[in-house]
Amino acid sequence: VTAILSLAAACSSAGVVVLYSKDVDMCAVHKNIPCHSYQVSVAMAFVTWGLTAVSSHVMFWILASV
């Protein structure tokens, strides 16, 4: 459940970053918005989702083997 919620949060954050940086072009208009930092944080959210999914899978595998 935690991995699925983490994926949903990462995907929605990625959608907001794409909206601001590509669709609305907010980053080109307002130079004081740190768009690169937002993109890095979304990438880290996906990395966190991957690690949480692997952890959940391993814990389920350990539980099934007991």
C-alpha angles and dihedrals in degrees: 000000000000092000092051092049090047090052091050091051093048092049094049091048090050090051091054092048092050090048093053099039103037112016104038093024089219093154093061093047098044111040093184093068109096097224093162090058090052091051092050092049091052090050089052089049090057091047089051090049091052093050092047091050092050091047092050091049093049092048091050089049091051091047091050092050094054 
